[in-house]
Amino acid sequence: MKLVTLVIKPFKREDMREALSTVGIHGLTVTKVKGFVCHKVYAELYRGA
């Protein structure tokens, strides 16, 4: 058994489901995801450092 994780746009879900069914994958779990992660680098300065 293998786990495949995909992050796709909602309008591409049906195309992806059809593509997966052609290779023999018939079950999938769909979860809505909101937002994005923005990693910023923070430089902290301390006195005496």
C-alpha positions, -999 to +999 in steps of 0.1 A: +000+000+000+013+035-009+002+070+002+001+097-024-005+133-013-016+158-039-023+195-035-043+207-065-067+235-074-104+226-068-113+229-105-087+202-114-102+176-089-123+158-115-095+156-140-072+142-113-098+116-102-102+104-138-064+102-143-060+082-111-088+058-120-071+050-153-040+037-134-061+017-109-066+041-080-103+043-072-105+057-037-095+092-025-100+115+004-106+152-003-098+180+022-103+217+017-071+237+025-071+275+030-043+300+032-006+297+026+026+298+046+050+327+043+083+320+060+102+351+069+136+353+083+138+373+115+171+386+128+170+394+165+195+416+181+204+415+217+224+440+237+260+428+241+257+403+213 
